[in-house]
Structure formats: C-alpha cells, structure tokens
Amino acid sequence: MKGGKSRERVRLTDKMRFRGRITEITLVRQFAQLLQTLSKCSSQFVLRITADKFIFVLSEKDVRTNGATAWCEVPKDAYFSDYKMEGISPTDNEIYMEINS
C-alpha cells in the first residue's frame, strides 16, 4: 500500500464487541421507525458503529440516481442508556456491518 503501511485482513478470530440498550419504549419505537424508513430508502446499507454514534450509510448504485449516497448519524445518547463497543484494536475502534433489508 502507499506510504509503506499495510492493512491486515480481519480474521474470524478477531473480536469486535457491541452492546446497546434502549430502555424507554418510545425510544424503541422511534429507533424501529428509523430502521423502517432507512430500509424503504435502500435495500442495502452499511452500519458503522463508533464509540460515540451509529452511522447508517445508504448507497444506491443505480444509473437513475447517479450513484447517490446518503447517511444518517445517530448520537449514542439519543437512544441508548447503555452503549459499549470495541473495535478490533484501539486504532481501528469501529465496527462495520452490511445490512440487507
């Protein structure tokens, strides 16, 4: 890679952890509604979990939309009463998940 840095591949034995708890029923409903809205916008999106927020990235690879991309950032304190995450390492402290709806 450029700059002399090489990135290791993530192995199945590498551990990433996430735990989030939503305790208020109204917030559970709002979060579910957010997920429903996102799934209507795109059948596939990426969820990026960081130490302080969730980021939903929608990308439509379609000629009609000219490859449009949209994202939604949700601060952890907006929904979660308990929120803990660990990436693969302190320098790569993020979790990425591809979600198909």
CORRA-V930637 format. One record per helix or strand of 3 or more residues. SS is the DSSP state (a for helix, b for strand). FROM is the first residue (numbers start at 0). TO is the last residue. If there is no record, write none. Layout:
ss=SS from=FROM to=TO
ss=SS from=FROM to=TO
This chain:
ss=a from=1 to=3
ss=b from=16 to=20
ss=a from=24 to=40
ss=b from=43 to=48
ss=b from=52 to=58
ss=b from=68 to=74
ss=a from=75 to=78
ss=b from=81 to=85
ss=b from=94 to=99
